[in-house]
Amino acid sequence: MTRRGGGSGSIWIMGIAWVLLLLWTTAEGLEDRCLPGGKHKPSPSPEEQLGVCQIYAENACCSPEIAQDLSKANDIYWNRCGSLSSRCEEYLEQVECFYHCSPIAAQWPHPRRPTALLAVPLCQSFCDGWYDACKDDLTCARNWLTDWHWGPDGNNCSQDCVSYGQMYRDGKELCETIWDDTFIVSTDPCECLTLTASDTVFSASYLHLRDNTEESDITKAHSKREGYLGPSRLCTGNLLLQRLRRNMQKRSVFMEDVEGSGSGF
């Protein structure tokens, strides 16, 4: 009985190791491709001029044409209640740039909507800043995937215009509601994105884990970036687990290569 149990245990451990290795290989491939459809490129590549999305120019999933007019990039106009303040518009541009252009966005694929994202962790500080910038601007849709009335000229209001401050209670509610289930909010700076150049720490942490070194050259290069907490607190654990879980979900879902327009996210 003891020998049989030990053999079964060894087989179980070997099976788990094989599954982890397989999922690791699949997750690694996410580094080299963009989300399907949604006007994304098939894989990231350099672009010289990306305008407000220039932080992704070295390796972008979007073309310059998409970056030229982000207010129309998802077929949703931002100004259905009048022009936005420049501060508010800058935050919307950051969100759109991430979705269309970031080479790491594909790490959070949506299991039911192939061109969309699911549960991207945004930093609480980013969401609070977004709320503060937009709280006096006007909107008429709480959930920008479901609350519009669609007509020949695109999205239109289905309810009265109110301020962002009236529509959303705080930054957390704004981030976790405006694009449905696209974003979640994290208070840990080691486990969230700011949608700025400092987000490359996520990729650096992944490379560190993949290379299985104590401190890779890439993590050294990014160790002084904003939000990076040094080798004693590498942002590796949750990121890997999220990727493994997503890839398990993806294996059970048929992912269509969707082209053309749509609301994205």
Accessible surface in RSA format (square Angstrom, percent):
REM  Atomic radii and reference values for relative SASA: ProtOr
REM  Chains: A
REM  Algorithm: Lee & Richards
REM  Probe-radius: 1.40
REM  Slices: 20
REM RES _ NUM      All-atoms   Total-Side   Main-Chain    Non-polar    All polar
REM                ABS   REL    ABS   REL    ABS   REL    ABS   REL    ABS   REL
RES MET A   1   176.31  91.3 136.21  90.1  40.10  95.5 125.03 106.3  51.28  67.9
RES THR A   2   122.88  87.4 109.52 111.0  13.36  31.8  81.58 109.6  41.31  62.4
RES ARG A   3   219.82  92.3 202.95 103.5  16.87  40.2  86.85 118.7 132.97  80.6
RES ARG A   4   163.54  68.7 155.26  79.1   8.28  19.7  79.14 108.2  84.39  51.1
RES GLY A   5    43.56  53.7   0.00   N/A  43.56  53.7  35.02  96.1   8.54  19.1
RES GLY A   6    44.37  54.7   0.00   N/A  44.37  54.7  38.94 106.9   5.43  12.2
RES GLY A   7    34.87  43.0   0.00   N/A  34.87  43.0  32.41  88.9   2.46   5.5
RES SER A   8    72.23  61.0  63.84  85.2   8.39  19.3  35.87  76.4  36.36  50.9
RES GLY A   9    29.75  36.7   0.00   N/A  29.75  36.7  29.25  80.3   0.50   1.1
RES SER A  10    59.77  50.5  55.71  74.3   4.06   9.4  27.54  58.7  32.23  45.1
RES ILE A  11   126.87  72.2 124.80  93.0   2.07   5.0 125.45  90.3   1.43   3.9
RES TRP A  12   167.36  67.2 159.42  77.2   7.94  18.6 142.14  75.8  25.22  40.9
RES ILE A  13   109.20  62.1 108.12  80.5   1.08   2.6 108.61  78.2   0.59   1.6
RES MET A  14   136.50  70.7 129.09  85.4   7.41  17.7 106.67  90.7  29.83  39.5
RES GLY A  15    34.38  42.4   0.00   N/A  34.38  42.4  33.89  93.0   0.50   1.1
RES ILE A  16    75.70  43.1  75.12  56.0   0.58   1.4  75.12  54.1   0.58   1.6
RES ALA A  17    55.10  50.7  46.52  71.8   8.58  19.5  50.70  71.4   4.40  11.7
RES TRP A  18   156.13  62.7 151.17  73.2   4.96  11.6 126.45  67.4  29.68  48.2
RES VAL A  19    61.28  40.3  61.28  55.5   0.00   0.0  61.28  53.2   0.00   0.0
RES LEU A  20    85.08  47.4  83.45  59.7   1.63   4.1  83.79  58.8   1.29   3.5
RES LEU A  21   117.21  65.3 112.76  80.7   4.45  11.2 116.64  81.9   0.57   1.5
RES LEU A  22    66.18  36.9  62.81  44.9   3.37   8.5  65.95  46.3   0.23   0.6
RES LEU A  23     5.03   2.8   5.03   3.6   0.00   0.0   5.03   3.5   0.00   0.0
RES TRP A  24    55.20  22.2  55.01  26.6   0.18   0.4  47.64  25.4   7.56  12.3
RES THR A  25    82.06  58.4  77.57  78.6   4.49  10.7  62.08  83.4  19.97  30.2
RES THR A  26    42.28  30.1  33.63  34.1   8.64  20.6  33.71  45.3   8.57  13.0
RES ALA A  27     0.40   0.4   0.40   0.6   0.00   0.0   0.40   0.6   0.00   0.0
RES GLU A  28    58.64  33.7  58.56  44.3   0.08   0.2  10.54  20.4  48.11  39.3
RES GLY A  29    28.30  34.9   0.00   N/A  28.30  34.9  25.16  69.0   3.15   7.0
RES LEU A  30     1.71   1.0   1.66   1.2   0.05   0.1   1.66   1.2   0.05   0.1
RES GLU A  31    34.58  19.9  25.69  19.4   8.90  21.2  11.49  22.2  23.10  18.9
RES ASP A  32   101.34  71.0  90.67  90.2  10.67  25.2  31.83  74.9  69.51  69.3
RES ARG A  33    94.65  39.7  94.60  48.2   0.06   0.1  40.52  55.4  54.13  32.8
RES CYS A  34     6.65   5.0   0.15   0.2   6.50  15.3   0.97   2.5   5.68   6.1
RES LEU A  35     6.92   3.9   2.95   2.1   3.96  10.0   3.54   2.5   3.38   9.1
RES PRO A  36    38.26  27.9  29.56  26.9   8.70  31.6  38.26  31.6   0.00   0.0
RES GLY A  37     4.63   5.7   0.00   N/A   4.63   5.7   1.07   2.9   3.57   8.0
RES GLY A  38    12.38  15.3   0.00   N/A  12.38  15.3  10.64  29.2   1.74   3.9
RES LYS A  39    79.32  38.7  57.20  35.1  22.12  52.7  50.05  45.1  29.26  31.2
RES HIS A  40    22.16  12.1   2.13   1.5  20.03  51.2   2.81   2.9  19.35  22.5
RES LYS A  41    35.11  17.1  31.37  19.3   3.74   8.9  34.64  31.2   0.47   0.5
RES PRO A  42   123.73  90.2 102.57  93.5  21.16  76.9 115.35  95.2   8.38  52.1
RES SER A  43    53.22  45.0  50.15  66.9   3.07   7.1  18.86  40.2  34.35  48.1
RES PRO A  44    19.91  14.5   4.93   4.5  14.98  54.4   4.93   4.1  14.98  93.1
RES SER A  45    43.17  36.5  41.90  55.9   1.27   2.9  30.60  65.2  12.57  17.6
RES PRO A  46   101.56  74.0  85.51  77.9  16.05  58.3  85.68  70.7  15.88  98.7
RES GLU A  47    37.53  21.5  29.46  22.3   8.08  19.2   4.66   9.0  32.88  26.8
RES GLU A  48   151.30  86.9 135.03 102.2  16.27  38.7  58.64 113.4  92.66  75.7
RES GLN A  49   131.52  73.5 128.01  93.6   3.50   8.3  52.83 112.5  78.69  59.7
RES LEU A  50     1.26   0.7   0.00   0.0   1.26   3.2   1.26   0.9   0.00   0.0
RES GLY A  51    58.10  71.7   0.00   N/A  58.10  71.7  44.01 120.8  14.09  31.6
RES VAL A  52    87.48  57.6  54.27  49.1  33.21  80.0  63.45  55.1  24.02  65.2
RES CYS A  53     0.00   0.0   0.00   0.0   0.00   0.0   0.00   0.0   0.00   0.0
RES GLN A  54    81.62  45.6  74.85  54.7   6.77  16.1  50.80 108.1  30.83  23.4
RES ILE A  55    92.65  52.7  58.02  43.2  34.62  83.5  67.46  48.6  25.19  68.4
RES TYR A  56    23.13  10.8  19.35  11.0   3.78   9.8  21.72  16.3   1.41   1.7
RES ALA A  57    10.86  10.0   9.51  14.7   1.34   3.1   9.68  13.6   1.18   3.1
RES GLU A  58   157.65  90.5 142.70 108.0  14.95  35.6  61.13 118.2  96.52  78.8
RES ASN A  59    60.70  41.9  58.77  56.8   1.93   4.7  20.38  49.0  40.32  39.0
RES ALA A  60     0.00   0.0   0.00   0.0   0.00   0.0   0.00   0.0   0.00   0.0
RES CYS A  61     2.88   2.2   2.88   3.2   0.00   0.0   1.26   3.2   1.62   1.7
RES CYS A  62     0.20   0.2   0.20   0.2   0.00   0.0   0.20   0.5   0.00   0.0
RES SER A  63    29.35  24.8  29.05  38.8   0.30   0.7  22.00  46.8   7.35  10.3
RES PRO A  64    38.16  27.8  36.86  33.6   1.30   4.7  37.11  30.6   1.05   6.5
RES GLU A  65   119.24  68.5 105.92  80.1  13.32  31.7  58.05 112.3  61.19  50.0
RES ILE A  66    27.16  15.5  24.31  18.1   2.85   6.9  26.35  19.0   0.81   2.2
RES ALA A  67     5.87   5.4   1.17   1.8   4.70  10.7   1.30   1.8   4.56  12.1
RES GLN A  68   146.16  81.7 107.52  78.6  38.64  92.0  42.34  90.1 103.83  78.7
RES ASP A  69    59.67  41.8  54.15  53.9   5.53  13.1  29.51  69.4  30.17  30.1
RES LEU A  70     7.84   4.4   2.72   1.9   5.12  12.9   2.72   1.9   5.12  13.8
RES SER A  71    31.31  26.5  29.95  40.0   1.36   3.1  18.02  38.4  13.29  18.6
RES LYS A  72   100.91  49.2  97.40  59.8   3.51   8.4  45.62  41.1  55.29  58.9
RES ALA A  73     7.31   6.7   0.07   0.1   7.24  16.5   5.42   7.6   1.89   5.0
RES ASN A  74     3.70   2.5   3.11   3.0   0.58   1.4   0.90   2.2   2.80   2.7
RES ASP A  75    45.86  32.1  40.64  40.5   5.22  12.3  21.63  50.9  24.23  24.2
RES ILE A  76     2.41   1.4   1.24   0.9   1.17   2.8   1.24   0.9   1.17   3.2
RES TYR A  77    68.38  31.9  68.38  38.9   0.00   0.0  32.71  24.6  35.68  44.0
RES TRP A  78    14.45   5.8   7.63   3.7   6.82  16.0   6.57   3.5   7.88  12.8
RES ASN A  79    78.69  54.3  67.90  65.6  10.79  26.0  10.04  24.2  68.65  66.4
RES ARG A  80    73.75  31.0  48.41  24.7  25.34  60.3  13.17  18.0  60.58  36.7
RES CYS A  81    22.77  17.2   0.61   0.7  22.16  52.1   7.81  19.8  14.96  16.1
RES GLY A  82    40.52  50.0   0.00   N/A  40.52  50.0  34.41  94.4   6.11  13.7
RES SER A  83   109.42  92.5  76.02 101.5  33.41  77.0  39.71  84.6  69.71  97.7
RES LEU A  84    21.98  12.2   2.02   1.4  19.96  50.2   2.72   1.9  19.26  51.8
RES SER A  85    48.53  41.0  35.83  47.8  12.70  29.3  46.45  98.9   2.08   2.9
RES SER A  86    81.65  69.0  69.92  93.3  11.73  27.0  45.99  97.9  35.67  50.0
RES ARG A  87   122.80  51.6 122.39  62.4   0.41   1.0  59.81  81.7  62.99  38.2
RES CYS A  88     0.00   0.0   0.00   0.0   0.00   0.0   0.00   0.0   0.00   0.0
RES GLU A  89    66.87  38.4  66.87  50.6   0.00   0.0   4.85   9.4  62.03  50.6
RES GLU A  90    98.95  56.8  97.43  73.7   1.53   3.6  31.39  60.7  67.56  55.2
RES TYR A  91    46.14  21.5  46.14  26.3   0.00   0.0  15.95  12.0  30.19  37.2
RES LEU A  92     2.42   1.3   2.38   1.7   0.04   0.1   2.38   1.7   0.04   0.1
RES GLU A  93    36.74  21.1  36.71  27.8   0.03   0.1   4.14   8.0  32.60  26.6
RES GLN A  94    51.09  28.6  47.44  34.7   3.65   8.7  27.19  57.9  23.90  18.1
RES VAL A  95     0.60   0.4   0.60   0.5   0.00   0.0   0.60   0.5   0.00   0.0
RES GLU A  96     3.88   2.2   3.88   2.9   0.00   0.0   0.97   1.9   2.91   2.4
RES CYS A  97     4.37   3.3   4.37   4.9   0.00   0.0   3.33   8.4   1.05   1.1
RES PHE A  98     1.19   0.6   1.19   0.7   0.00   0.0   1.19   0.7   0.00   0.0
RES TYR A  99     1.22   0.6   0.19   0.1   1.03   2.7   0.19   0.1   1.03   1.3
RES HIS A 100     1.19   0.6   0.99   0.7   0.19   0.5   0.89   0.9   0.30   0.3
RES CYS A 101     0.00   0.0   0.00   0.0   0.00   0.0   0.00   0.0   0.00   0.0
RES SER A 102     4.51   3.8   2.04   2.7   2.47   5.7   0.00   0.0   4.51   6.3
RES PRO A 103    28.50  20.8  26.64  24.3   1.86   6.8  26.80  22.1   1.70  10.5
RES ILE A 104    14.38   8.2  14.38  10.7   0.00   0.0  14.38  10.4   0.00   0.0
RES ALA A 105     2.43   2.2   2.43   3.8   0.00   0.0   2.43   3.4   0.00   0.0
RES ALA A 106     5.38   4.9   3.48   5.4   1.90   4.3   3.48   4.9   1.90   5.0
RES GLN A 107     0.18   0.1   0.17   0.1   0.01   0.0   0.00   0.0   0.18   0.1
RES TRP A 108     0.01   0.0   0.01   0.0   0.00   0.0   0.01   0.0   0.00   0.0
RES PRO A 109     6.71   4.9   4.84   4.4   1.87   6.8   4.84   4.0   1.87  11.6
RES HIS A 110     0.15   0.1   0.00   0.0   0.15   0.4   0.00   0.0   0.15   0.2
RES PRO A 111    15.05  11.0  13.61  12.4   1.44   5.2  14.37  11.9   0.68   4.2
RES ARG A 112   169.89  71.3 141.83  72.3  28.06  66.8  70.57  96.4  99.32  60.2
RES ARG A 113    76.39  32.1  75.08  38.3   1.31   3.1  56.52  77.3  19.87  12.0
RES PRO A 114    24.60  17.9  24.58  22.4   0.02   0.1  24.58  20.3   0.02   0.1
RES THR A 115    22.60  16.1  22.58  22.9   0.02   0.0   4.42   5.9  18.18  27.5
RES ALA A 116     0.92   0.8   0.92   1.4   0.00   0.0   0.92   1.3   0.00   0.0
RES LEU A 117     0.00   0.0   0.00   0.0   0.00   0.0   0.00   0.0   0.00   0.0
RES LEU A 118    36.60  20.4  36.55  26.2   0.05   0.1  36.55  25.7   0.05   0.1
RES ALA A 119    28.93  26.6  27.38  42.3   1.55   3.5  27.40  38.6   1.53   4.0
RES VAL A 120     0.00   0.0   0.00   0.0   0.00   0.0   0.00   0.0   0.00   0.0
RES PRO A 121     4.06   3.0   4.06   3.7   0.00   0.0   4.06   3.4   0.00   0.0
RES LEU A 122     0.00   0.0   0.00   0.0   0.00   0.0   0.00   0.0   0.00   0.0
RES CYS A 123     8.57   6.5   8.57   9.6   0.00   0.0   4.22  10.7   4.35   4.7
RES GLN A 124    47.26  26.4  45.93  33.6   1.33   3.2  26.64  56.7  20.62  15.6
RES SER A 125    80.58  68.1  64.28  85.8  16.29  37.5  52.99 112.8  27.59  38.7
RES PHE A 126    14.06   7.0   7.01   4.3   7.05  18.3  13.97   8.5   0.10   0.3
RES CYS A 127     0.00   0.0   0.00   0.0   0.00   0.0   0.00   0.0   0.00   0.0
RES ASP A 128    67.24  47.1  61.24  60.9   6.00  14.2  28.11  66.2  39.13  39.0
RES GLY A 129    18.71  23.1   0.00   N/A  18.71  23.1  18.05  49.5   0.66   1.5
RES TRP A 130     0.00   0.0   0.00   0.0   0.00   0.0   0.00   0.0   0.00   0.0
RES TYR A 131    41.78  19.5  41.78  23.8   0.00   0.0  29.19  21.9  12.58  15.5
RES ASP A 132    63.79  44.7  58.56  58.3   5.22  12.3  17.54  41.3  46.24  46.1
RES ALA A 133     7.19   6.6   0.00   0.0   7.19  16.4   0.00   0.0   7.19  19.1
RES CYS A 134     0.00   0.0   0.00   0.0   0.00   0.0   0.00   0.0   0.00   0.0
RES LYS A 135    85.22  41.6  82.96  50.9   2.27   5.4  37.26  33.5  47.97  51.1
RES ASP A 136   120.77  84.6  98.45  98.0  22.32  52.8  36.56  86.1  84.21  84.0
RES ASP A 137    15.85  11.1  10.55  10.5   5.30  12.5   6.49  15.3   9.37   9.3
RES LEU A 138    79.11  44.1  73.84  52.8   5.28  13.3  73.84  51.9   5.28  14.2
RES THR A 139     6.38   4.5   2.94   3.0   3.44   8.2   4.77   6.4   1.61   2.4
RES CYS A 140     0.67   0.5   0.15   0.2   0.52   1.2   0.00   0.0   0.67   0.7
RES ALA A 141     0.05   0.0   0.05   0.1   0.00   0.0   0.05   0.1   0.00   0.0
RES ARG A 142    81.76  34.3  81.76  41.7   0.00   0.0  34.05  46.5  47.71  28.9
RES ASN A 143    22.21  15.3  22.21  21.5   0.00   0.0   7.34  17.7  14.87  14.4
RES TRP A 144     1.93   0.8   1.27   0.6   0.66   1.6   1.27   0.7   0.66   1.1
RES LEU A 145    36.57  20.4  11.60   8.3  24.97  62.8  12.54   8.8  24.02  64.7
RES THR A 146    95.52  67.9  62.50  63.4  33.03  78.7  63.29  85.0  32.23  48.7
RES ASP A 147    38.90  27.3  32.41  32.3   6.50  15.4   9.79  23.0  29.12  29.0
RES TRP A 148    20.14   8.1   3.76   1.8  16.38  38.5   3.76   2.0  16.38  26.6
RES HIS A 149   111.63  61.0 107.61  74.8   4.03  10.3  65.85  67.9  45.78  53.3
RES TRP A 150   117.36  47.1  95.22  46.1  22.14  52.0  81.74  43.6  35.62  57.8
RES GLY A 151    27.33  33.7   0.00   N/A  27.33  33.7  15.33  42.1  12.01  26.9
RES PRO A 152   155.22 113.1 108.54  98.9  46.68 169.7 122.69 101.3  32.53 202.2
RES ASP A 153    89.21  62.5  72.82  72.5  16.39  38.8  50.81 119.6  38.41  38.3
RES GLY A 154    16.19  20.0   0.00   N/A  16.19  20.0  14.23  39.1   1.95   4.4
RES ASN A 155     0.00   0.0   0.00   0.0   0.00   0.0   0.00   0.0   0.00   0.0
RES ASN A 156    39.63  27.3  39.00  37.7   0.63   1.5  16.45  39.6  23.18  22.4
RES CYS A 157    47.13  35.7  23.48  26.2  23.65  55.6  17.88  45.3  29.25  31.5
RES SER A 158    69.49  58.7  30.32  40.5  39.17  90.2  32.59  69.4  36.91  51.7
RES GLN A 159    85.69  47.9  68.17  49.8  17.52  41.7  34.68  73.8  51.01  38.7
RES ASP A 160   122.47  85.8 110.48 110.0  11.99  28.4  31.28  73.6  91.19  90.9
RES CYS A 161    56.52  42.8  31.86  35.5  24.66  58.0  12.51  31.7  44.01  47.5
RES VAL A 162    44.30  29.2  41.68  37.7   2.62   6.3  44.30  38.5   0.00   0.0
RES SER A 163    19.27  16.3  19.22  25.6   0.05   0.1  12.70  27.0   6.58   9.2
RES TYR A 164     0.45   0.2   0.45   0.3   0.00   0.0   0.00   0.0   0.45   0.5
RES GLY A 165    29.25  36.1   0.00   N/A  29.25  36.1  12.08  33.2  17.16  38.4
RES GLN A 166   136.54  76.4 100.93  73.8  35.61  84.8  41.14  87.6  95.40  72.4
RES MET A 167    23.69  12.3  13.83   9.2   9.86  23.5   4.99   4.2  18.71  24.8
RES TYR A 168     1.31   0.6   0.00   0.0   1.31   3.4   1.21   0.9   0.10   0.1
RES ARG A 169   177.04  74.3 151.31  77.1  25.73  61.3  75.66 103.4 101.39  61.4
RES ASP A 170    55.02  38.5  55.02  54.8   0.00   0.0  27.05  63.7  27.97  27.9
RES GLY A 171     1.56   1.9   0.00   N/A   1.56   1.9   0.00   0.0   1.56   3.5
RES LYS A 172    95.39  46.5  95.16  58.4   0.22   0.5  71.88  64.7  23.50  25.0
RES GLU A 173    28.61  16.4  23.25  17.6   5.36  12.8  11.10  21.5  17.50  14.3
RES LEU A 174     0.00   0.0   0.00   0.0   0.00   0.0   0.00   0.0   0.00   0.0
RES CYS A 175     0.30   0.2   0.00   0.0   0.30   0.7   0.00   0.0   0.30   0.3
RES GLU A 176    57.14  32.8  40.72  30.8  16.42  39.1  13.57  26.3  43.57  35.6
RES THR A 177    25.34  18.0  22.82  23.1   2.52   6.0  15.18  20.4  10.16  15.4
RES ILE A 178     0.00   0.0   0.00   0.0   0.00   0.0   0.00   0.0   0.00   0.0
RES TRP A 179     2.40   1.0   2.17   1.1   0.23   0.5   1.33   0.7   1.07   1.7
RES ASP A 180    42.06  29.5  36.15  36.0   5.91  14.0   3.79   8.9  38.26  38.2
RES ASP A 181    44.01  30.8  35.62  35.5   8.38  19.8  34.69  81.6   9.32   9.3
RES THR A 182     0.00   0.0   0.00   0.0   0.00   0.0   0.00   0.0   0.00   0.0
RES PHE A 183     2.94   1.5   0.05   0.0   2.89   7.5   0.05   0.0   2.89   8.3
RES ILE A 184    74.74  42.5  74.74  55.7   0.00   0.0  74.74  53.8   0.00   0.0
RES VAL A 185    21.18  13.9   1.23   1.1  19.95  48.1   1.23   1.1  19.95  54.1
RES SER A 186    20.38  17.2  15.09  20.1   5.29  12.2  14.59  31.1   5.79   8.1
RES THR A 187   114.41  81.4  87.20  88.4  27.21  64.8  56.60  76.0  57.81  87.4
RES ASP A 188    38.07  26.7  34.46  34.3   3.60   8.5  20.33  47.9  17.73  17.7
RES PRO A 189    74.58  54.4  63.25  57.7  11.33  41.2  65.01  53.7   9.57  59.5
RES CYS A 190     6.67   5.0   5.70   6.4   0.97   2.3   1.23   3.1   5.44   5.9
RES GLU A 191    63.67  36.6  57.97  43.9   5.70  13.6  14.49  28.0  49.18  40.2
RES CYS A 192     6.84   5.2   0.80   0.9   6.04  14.2   0.00   0.0   6.84   7.4
RES LEU A 193     0.00   0.0   0.00   0.0   0.00   0.0   0.00   0.0   0.00   0.0
RES THR A 194    30.50  21.7  29.86  30.3   0.64   1.5  29.81  40.0   0.70   1.1
RES LEU A 195     2.09   1.2   0.00   0.0   2.09   5.2   0.00   0.0   2.09   5.6
RES THR A 196    52.58  37.4  48.67  49.3   3.91   9.3  48.74  65.5   3.84   5.8
RES ALA A 197    48.02  44.2  41.78  64.5   6.25  14.2  46.41  65.4   1.62   4.3
RES SER A 198    12.23  10.3   9.09  12.1   3.15   7.3   6.85  14.6   5.38   7.5
RES ASP A 199    12.66   8.9  11.96  11.9   0.71   1.7   9.17  21.6   3.49   3.5
RES THR A 200    56.65  40.3  54.64  55.4   2.01   4.8  56.16  75.4   0.49   0.7
RES VAL A 201    11.93   7.9  11.93  10.8   0.00   0.0  11.93  10.4   0.00   0.0
RES PHE A 202     8.09   4.0   8.09   5.0   0.00   0.0   8.09   4.9   0.00   0.0
RES SER A 203    22.63  19.1  22.63  30.2   0.00   0.0  18.43  39.2   4.20   5.9
RES ALA A 204     0.94   0.9   0.24   0.4   0.70   1.6   0.32   0.5   0.62   1.6
RES SER A 205     0.00   0.0   0.00   0.0   0.00   0.0   0.00   0.0   0.00   0.0
RES TYR A 206     3.02   1.4   1.73   1.0   1.29   3.4   2.91   2.2   0.11   0.1
RES LEU A 207    31.87  17.7  31.87  22.8   0.00   0.0  31.87  22.4   0.00   0.0
RES HIS A 208    17.63   9.6  17.58  12.2   0.05   0.1   5.11   5.3  12.52  14.6
RES LEU A 209    53.55  29.8  47.09  33.7   6.46  16.2  48.01  33.7   5.54  14.9
RES ARG A 210    81.03  34.0  61.21  31.2  19.82  47.2  12.67  17.3  68.36  41.4
RES ASP A 211    70.35  49.3  48.24  48.0  22.11  52.3  17.47  41.1  52.88  52.7
RES ASN A 212   135.97  93.8 113.15 109.3  22.82  55.0  24.84  59.8 111.14 107.4
RES THR A 213    64.44  45.8  53.20  53.9  11.23  26.8  60.00  80.6   4.44   6.7
RES GLU A 214   164.31  94.3 139.35 105.4  24.96  59.4  63.55 122.9 100.76  82.3
RES GLU A 215    59.49  34.2  45.30  34.3  14.19  33.8   6.76  13.1  52.72  43.0
RES SER A 216    11.76   9.9   6.33   8.5   5.42  12.5  11.76  25.0   0.00   0.0
RES ASP A 217   114.13  79.9 104.78 104.3   9.35  22.1  34.86  82.0  79.27  79.1
RES ILE A 218    65.12  37.1  63.10  47.0   2.02   4.9  65.08  46.9   0.04   0.1
RES THR A 219     0.60   0.4   0.46   0.5   0.14   0.3   0.46   0.6   0.14   0.2
RES LYS A 220   113.87  55.6 101.52  62.3  12.35  29.4  52.83  47.6  61.04  65.0
RES ALA A 221    79.55  73.1  41.08  63.4  38.47  87.5  54.10  76.2  25.45  67.4
RES HIS A 222    27.68  15.1  27.68  19.2   0.00   0.0  10.66  11.0  17.02  19.8
RES SER A 223    36.04  30.5  23.83  31.8  12.20  28.1  10.36  22.1  25.68  36.0
RES LYS A 224   198.70  96.9 165.24 101.4  33.46  79.7 114.92 103.4  83.79  89.2
RES ARG A 225    91.60  38.5  80.18  40.9  11.43  27.2  20.23  27.6  71.38  43.3
RES GLU A 226   136.21  78.2 114.69  86.8  21.52  51.2  53.54 103.6  82.67  67.5
RES GLY A 227    34.81  42.9   0.00   N/A  34.81  42.9  23.31  64.0  11.49  25.7
RES TYR A 228    18.42   8.6   1.62   0.9  16.80  43.7   0.51   0.4  17.91  22.1
RES LEU A 229    65.40  36.4  43.29  31.0  22.11  55.6  49.73  34.9  15.67  42.2
RES GLY A 230    14.35  17.7   0.00   N/A  14.35  17.7  13.61  37.4   0.74   1.7
RES PRO A 231    74.52  54.3  58.63  53.4  15.88  57.7  58.83  48.6  15.69  97.5
RES SER A 232   106.14  89.7  66.63  88.9  39.51  91.0  57.42 122.3  48.72  68.3
RES ARG A 233   123.11  51.7 115.53  58.9   7.59  18.1  53.55  73.2  69.57  42.2
RES LEU A 234    34.40  19.2  15.02  10.7  19.37  48.7  15.02  10.6  19.37  52.1
RES CYS A 235    11.43   8.6   4.80   5.4   6.63  15.6   9.68  24.5   1.75   1.9
RES THR A 236    26.93  19.2  23.58  23.9   3.35   8.0   3.52   4.7  23.41  35.4
RES GLY A 237    44.61  55.0   0.00   N/A  44.61  55.0  37.86 103.9   6.75  15.1
RES ASN A 238    64.73  44.6  58.85  56.9   5.88  14.2   9.29  22.4  55.44  53.6
RES LEU A 239     8.30   4.6   5.00   3.6   3.30   8.3   5.86   4.1   2.44   6.6
RES LEU A 240    32.59  18.2  32.04  22.9   0.55   1.4  32.30  22.7   0.30   0.8
RES LEU A 241   106.21  59.2 103.82  74.3   2.39   6.0 103.88  73.0   2.34   6.3
RES GLN A 242    33.64  18.8  33.64  24.6   0.00   0.0   5.70  12.1  27.95  21.2
RES ARG A 243     0.04   0.0   0.00   0.0   0.04   0.1   0.04   0.0   0.00   0.0
RES LEU A 244    18.56  10.3  18.56  13.3   0.00   0.0  18.56  13.0   0.00   0.0
RES ARG A 245   128.18  53.8 126.08  64.3   2.10   5.0  54.23  74.1  73.94  44.8
RES ARG A 246    13.13   5.5  12.82   6.5   0.31   0.7   5.02   6.9   8.11   4.9
RES ASN A 247     0.92   0.6   0.39   0.4   0.54   1.3   0.08   0.2   0.85   0.8
RES MET A 248   114.36  59.2 102.80  68.0  11.56  27.5  84.77  72.1  29.59  39.2
RES GLN A 249    66.90  37.4  62.20  45.5   4.71  11.2  26.73  56.9  40.17  30.5
RES LYS A 250    30.51  14.9  23.98  14.7   6.53  15.5  21.03  18.9   9.48  10.1
RES ARG A 251   138.13  58.0  99.84  50.9  38.29  91.2  53.88  73.6  84.25  51.1
RES SER A 252    95.73  80.9  55.69  74.3  40.03  92.2  53.07 113.0  42.66  59.8
RES VAL A 253    48.17  31.7  36.21  32.8  11.96  28.8  40.06  34.8   8.11  22.0
RES PHE A 254   168.73  84.4 144.17  89.3  24.55  63.9 150.49  91.2  18.24  52.2
RES MET A 255    57.10  29.6  33.99  22.5  23.11  55.0  33.52  28.5  23.58  31.2
RES GLU A 256    93.26  53.5  89.91  68.0   3.35   8.0  23.09  44.7  70.17  57.3
RES ASP A 257   108.21  75.8  82.34  82.0  25.87  61.2  38.67  91.0  69.54  69.3
RES VAL A 258    49.35  32.5  44.36  40.2   4.98  12.0  49.35  42.9   0.00   0.0
RES GLU A 259   123.25  70.8 102.46  77.5  20.78  49.5  56.21 108.7  67.04  54.7
RES GLY A 260    45.54  56.2   0.00   N/A  45.54  56.2  38.42 105.4   7.12  15.9
RES SER A 261    76.97  65.0  48.05  64.1  28.92  66.6  15.54  33.1  61.42  86.0
RES GLY A 262    41.03  50.6   0.00   N/A  41.03  50.6  34.43  94.5   6.59  14.8
RES SER A 263    35.62  30.1  28.14  37.6   7.48  17.2   6.90  14.7  28.72  40.2
RES GLY A 264    11.18  13.8   0.00   N/A  11.18  13.8   2.52   6.9   8.66  19.4
RES PHE A 265     0.00   0.0   0.00   0.0   0.00   0.0   0.00   0.0   0.00   0.0
END  Absolute sums over single chains surface
CHAIN  1 A    13349.0      10783.5       2565.6       7610.6       5738.5
END  Absolute sums over all chains
TOTAL         13349.0      10783.5       2565.6       7610.6       5738.5
